[in-house]
Amino acid sequence: MSEIRAISMMGRELRLRSDEPAEHLQALARYVDGKVQQVSGKKPDGADPHLLMVASLQLADEVFKLRAQQAELAAKLRSTSRSLLGRIPGSTDPRAPERDALAPAPQQGITVRS
């Protein structure tokens, strides 16, 4: 259930309703304050719309780059998983390479000869 949380942001108190813990919301506020400070070169002490817009663009840029990185990693994971499934004898994954069911599985690793 959402509750009213009070946090400090840009030198002001902000009250908002959220399910998130107050500590998490305050950490977000500190992060945004840090972005505004990067843009302005000083500690944020008010709501300059220009500074907020530039900081918002920087935050959006971070989100877009992280989403692209996440998508790239997910694609690599899918590719690696399919490759590994294709090496398992009797794999039933329809995306795995087809193999003759009666043919012996290729031997790899150490072979013991008598």
Contacts in CASP RR format, 6 or more apart in sequence:
PFRMAT RR
TARGET T0000
AUTHOR 0000-0000-0000
METHOD contacts of the structure
MODEL  1
MSEIRAISMMGRELRLRSDEPAEHLQALARYVDGKVQQVSGKKPDGADPH
LLMVASLQLADEVFKLRAQQAELAAKLRSTSRSLLGRIPGSTDPRAPERD
ALAPAPQQGITVRS
1 19 0 8 1.000
2 17 0 8 1.000
2 18 0 8 1.000
2 19 0 8 1.000
3 17 0 8 1.000
3 18 0 8 1.000
3 19 0 8 1.000
4 15 0 8 1.000
4 16 0 8 1.000
4 17 0 8 1.000
5 15 0 8 1.000
5 16 0 8 1.000
5 17 0 8 1.000
5 18 0 8 1.000
5 20 0 8 1.000
5 22 0 8 1.000
5 25 0 8 1.000
6 13 0 8 1.000
6 14 0 8 1.000
6 15 0 8 1.000
6 22 0 8 1.000
7 13 0 8 1.000
7 14 0 8 1.000
7 16 0 8 1.000
7 22 0 8 1.000
7 25 0 8 1.000
7 26 0 8 1.000
7 29 0 8 1.000
8 14 0 8 1.000
8 26 0 8 1.000
8 29 0 8 1.000
9 29 0 8 1.000
9 32 0 8 1.000
9 33 0 8 1.000
10 32 0 8 1.000
10 33 0 8 1.000
10 36 0 8 1.000
10 44 0 8 1.000
10 45 0 8 1.000
10 46 0 8 1.000
10 47 0 8 1.000
11 44 0 8 1.000
11 45 0 8 1.000
11 46 0 8 1.000
12 46 0 8 1.000
12 47 0 8 1.000
14 29 0 8 1.000
16 25 0 8 1.000
18 25 0 8 1.000
32 55 0 8 1.000
32 59 0 8 1.000
33 43 0 8 1.000
33 44 0 8 1.000
34 44 0 8 1.000
35 55 0 8 1.000
35 58 0 8 1.000
35 59 0 8 1.000
36 44 0 8 1.000
36 51 0 8 1.000
36 52 0 8 1.000
36 55 0 8 1.000
37 43 0 8 1.000
37 44 0 8 1.000
38 55 0 8 1.000
38 58 0 8 1.000
39 51 0 8 1.000
39 54 0 8 1.000
39 55 0 8 1.000
39 58 0 8 1.000
40 48 0 8 1.000
40 51 0 8 1.000
44 51 0 8 1.000
82 93 0 8 1.000
82 95 0 8 1.000
82 96 0 8 1.000
85 91 0 8 1.000
85 93 0 8 1.000
85 95 0 8 1.000
85 96 0 8 1.000
86 93 0 8 1.000
86 96 0 8 1.000
86 97 0 8 1.000
88 96 0 8 1.000
89 99 0 8 1.000
89 105 0 8 1.000
90 99 0 8 1.000
90 101 0 8 1.000
99 105 0 8 1.000
END
